[in-house]
């Protein structure tokens, strides 16, 4: 194999030799990257011309190999001419991202039937006025002397979610963009006719309800009712290329509600079928009916949407009011719990005045009040949290009905923002009240501990009773009788008779 290093007008000579080789009975098998020719040379001059092209300058990425199966090697100029010698000529073509190059346009038929095609095709024997462009494919002339430009894929149009495909080899295309025509050729060509035949089948397969395989025959089915079935290889389909293109453009490129338009068109296609009309007329009538039906569907949906929006606004207002009410309930509960907090202090004050309250009982009041207000706040927090979660889940499920009619920005402005703001105010209020409750619980707990410690410190002194002093009794003194001295008898003194 010889690599060719420059680009000259000899490239056109190579194309001419390829055409002549096929014209005299040679077989061509062309792929994206290679062209394989099988046959014989008609004369010695033709053989020498091919050998000259193999050793000449054709292009940087072009390479020609002339193989002689008889000797199992390349044919050279030293080999004599033999008109019966089978020859295999392999031409390696340039490879560029997103672009396929072909010498012969009639070789496009097999390539276009593949599952995916490149976004660009350059064909050497295509006339300049026969180029055409689709939404995902550009077919142009391949000039060997011009540089090749990489191509990028267009936005995919995927009809597979809307058609049930039961054909193992996949009848429904994964991308419809190469089959929707944008700029038709000024002069039809063989390449365009091949493409049009395949495109018509692809378009119809993407517009029906299902595709199935029965006895090696692919059937396309539109479900109405009634049920309409036709063969995918029916030659009458090609004549309906224009209305099918219009139908595919209307279904897949007219807005976001693709599924509704697809269902409506498939149903109208089944209803429009008549035995006394052509398939082209059937598709045309189905498209007109589908457009009218969809307009009625849009009007009905608009009324339902306005009703749903009204209910949404009312629901949002109710939600925000309920959130605000929950914050007010938390605040109101604070004043009730403040009264509970003050109760131990009042009881302690009354107990100190009457001196009948035990320190243990007083501390129990403090701890009980602290536990009560803690439990009260926690329960309110939990109840409100469960309520908000259930409302959020319910609102999310209900908003699913509006996803096809209003944008995310509108949903955010109408529903999400007001409720988010109300929840923000609720959380701010809850944070302030949480701090207040922490202070109250700390205060009650601190006073309870202080009271217990004070009672324990006073306990030893209260265990022993304190004796009260007794005042001496005063003698009874009579004013009429003087007090006589008391005589105390002893060994030396004898008290007189009658002495006290």
Secondary structure, 3 states (H helix, E strand, C coil): CEECCCCCCHHHHHHHHHHHHHHCCCEEEECCCEEEEEECCCCHHHHHHHHHHHHCCCCCCCEEEEEECCCCEECCCCCCCCCCCCEEEEEECCCECCEEEECCHHHHHHHHCCCCCCCEEEECCCCHHHCEEECCCEEEECCCCCCCCCCCCCCCCCCHHHCEECCCCCCCCCCCHHHCEEECCCCCCHHHHHHHHHHHHHHHHHHCCEEEEECCEEEEEEECCCEEEEECCCHHHHHHHHHHHHHHHHHHHCCCCHHHHHHHHHHHHHHHCCCCCCHHHHHHHHHHHHHHHHHHHHHHHHHHHHHHHHHHHHHHHHHHHHHHHHHHHHHHHHHHHHHHHHHHHHHHHHHHHHCCCCHHHHHHHHHHHHHHHHHHHHHHHHHHHHHHHHHHHHHHHHHHHHCCCCCHHHHHHHHHHHHHHHHHHHHHHHHHHHHHHHHHHHHHHHHHHHHHHHHHHHCHHHCCCCCCCCCCCCCCCCCCCCCCCCCCCCCCCCCCCCCC
